[in-house]
Amino acid sequence: MKINEYNIGNEKKILCLPGLYMNGECFEGLSKELREYHMICITYDSFHYGTEEFESLEDQSDKIVALLKEKGWTDFVLTIGTSLGTVFASHLAATSDLSLGKLWLDGGVMLFPYKAKFFYSMAIYSIFHQIMVETKKGSLDVKFLGSPMPKEWLRRTKEPRSAMSEQALKNVTHVLVNYQMEEGIGLPIYMTFGEKEGNIRPNVRYVKSLYPNTIATVEKGYQHLEFMDAKPAEYAARVRWFIKK
């Protein structure tokens, strides 16, 4: 596990938790638009070379908390979770003693209870395993859920896509498939999605059943997590608004 820091020296801190095959570098563009905040961006175990194995949600969460405390970082104005990171952000908010400020959940995965987990698990593993195999073969024509990705995204995420073992991917898939939004989150929540991603309605409906004041937005024309890279200034303006709200 490692950390990418941006805008070091600022008192107010934002914790960033990335998605599958993402790393701390994926928040670099956003950090340039939020220069008044110290951005602390996690890269999970198995998402870079020379690391321990990604074992479970609980194990990774404990390591994140321990690492942040070791650095003296326990107080944040906002926690951003993208895709897989929405699971970590939610779990940390419900279980840890960190002060996470508010939760920004971008591209929430299956946060609601559902059936057919076995088939969903097979599909998720198959998709991401193929991405991993293509990367390790040196292919530059990697696609993410059917969409070709920008070259800059491919460059930033090459290490997490190639460093991961098959067992680690199975463990990550287990987290994605089995997590359900927890009760006990006493923080304001903002959810955002790309219009082209699935499961928006059941995600929002379930989270609002637990936390009625949740704000939810959908960005027209965008796929999963695309909006942050495509419009970082606009994205940052919304983040800034939510922090100050």
N, C-alpha and C positions, 0 to 999 in steps of 0.2 A: 504494500500500500504506500502511496506517496501523495504529495500535495503540490499543486501549482498555485503560486501566489501572484496576484496582480494588484497594482496600486498600493504597494506596501507603504505603511506609515499612516494611513488613514485610521481614525479611531473606530468608525462604524464599520462593522464587518458583515459580509454576506457569505453564507455557506452554500456551496454548489455541489450537487450530487448528480453525476451523469447517468446516462442510459447504457444499455448493453452495447459493447463495442465502441464506447465513447470513453474519453478520459478528461483529465482536468484542462487540457489544452482546448477542448471544445467550447470553453467559456471565454476564451481570449478575446474574441470579437465583441462580446457583450461587455467585457471589462473595460474596453476602450471607450464605451459610451457611458459607463458608470464610474468615472474616474474618482469620484468623491468617496467611493466605498472600497475597503480592503476586501478583495475577492479571494476566498479560500476554497480551492477546487480540488476535490478528492479524486484519485484514481484508485479503484478497488484492487484487491489482490487478484492475481491471474490476468489483469488487464495491462500488465507491463512485464518486461523480462526481469529475471532475478528476484521474483516475488514468491510469497507463500501461496498455497492453493485457496481459491475461493471455496469455502465450505458451506456456509449457510447464511441466512439473513441475520440470525442472532450473533454468529461469530463475527461477521463483518461489522455489524453495528457496534459490538463491544470494542472492536479494534478502532473504529472511527472515533468513538467517544474517548478512548484511552489516548489516541494520538492527539486529538484536539486539546485534551486536558494537559498533556505533556507540553504542548506549545503555549499553554496559558490562554487558549481561546475557548471560552465557554459562553460568551454573550454575543448574540447575533441580532441584527435588525430584521433579517430575512433569511429563509432557507429555500433555495431553489432546487427542485427535483425534476429531472427530465426522464420520462419513460420509466425504466427500472429505478431511476432515482426518486420517482414519486413514492415508491414502496419504502425506500430507506428514509426519506423525509418524514413520511407518515409514521413509520415505526419508531423512529427516534423521538418524534414529538409526543408519542403515546407512552414511551417507556423510559426515556433517558432523563437525566437531570440537567441537560444542557438548556440554556435559554435561547430558543430558536427564533424568537421574534414573531414572524408570520410565515405561513407556508404558501409557496408558489409552486403549483403542480402542473407541469407542462406535458401533455400527452400521456395522461394517466393510463396505466395498463388495466387489467381486469381487477378493479378495486372492489367489485361487487360479488356476491355469492352467485355461482352459476353451476350448471351441470356440464357434462361432457369434458371434464378436465383432462381425461386421458387422451382424447383426440386433439385437444388444443395443445397439450404438451408435445405430442408427436409432431404437430405442424410447426410449432415454434422451434423445436430442436432441429428439425429438418432444414428449415430456412436458414437459421444461424450457423448450423454446421456446414452447409454448403458455402456460405460466405467465408467461413474460416478456412475451408479447404481451398477455395479459389485464391484467397489471399496468400496462403502458404505456398501455393504454386507460382505466385508472382503475377497473377492476373490483375490487370488494372480495370477490367470491365466488371467490377463488382456491383451488384444491384442490391438495394435494400427494400424488401417487401415489394418488388416489382418495379421500383423507380430507380433510374440511374442517378448516382449521387455526384455532386460537384467535386472536381479534382481536389480542391482544398480540403473538403471533408474527408476524402479518401486518404490524403496525405496525413492529416491529423490522427486518423483512427487506424492507421495501418498496424501500429504496434499492438493495441488491444485485440485486433482481429487475428493477428498471427501468434501472439504470445500465449493465448488461452489453450489449455488442454481440453480433451474431450470430456473428462470427468468434471472439470470446472464448469464447462458449458452445461452439462447435465444438472449440476447444482444450481446454476443461475436460472435455468429453465424451471426447476422446481420452485424457486422463489417467485418467479413471474406467474406461474400457474396457480399457486396455492395461497398467495397472499390475499387477505380481505381487509379492507379499511377498518382500523381498530377504533374502538370507543376510547374516550378519555383524552382526546386532543383538544386542549383548551386554547387554541390559537386561531386567529382569522385565516381563512383558506381562500385562495384564488386558483381556479382551475382554468386552463386554456387548452384548446385543441385545434388541429388543422381540420378543415372541413372534410377532407378526403379520408380521414382515418375513421375506423369503425368503433362501435361500442360507446359512442359519446353519450347518448341518452341514458342507458342503464348506469354508466359511471356517475353522471351528474345526479340522476334521480336517487341513487343509493347514498352518495356522499351527502346530499342535501337532506336525506331522511335522518342522518346522524347529526349533521351540522347545518341547520336551515339557513344560516347567514352566509353560506358559501357563495362566492361570486364565480360565475362560469361564463366564458366567452369562446366563440368559435371563429377562427380566421378563414374567411372565404378564399378558396383557390389553393390552399396549402395542404400538404401531406404531413405526416407525423414529424414533428420537431423542425419543420422547414422554416417557419416564420422567424425564429430567433436569428438564423443565419441570413435570411433574405432581407430582413428589415431590422437590423440591430438597434438603430436609433429609435425607431418607433416602439420596439419591444422594450428598450430601456426606459422610455418615457412612461410606459404603463407600469413597469416595475417600480419606478420612482414614485408614481402616483399611489400605488398600493402601499408602499412603505409609509408614506406620509398620511394616508387616509385615516 
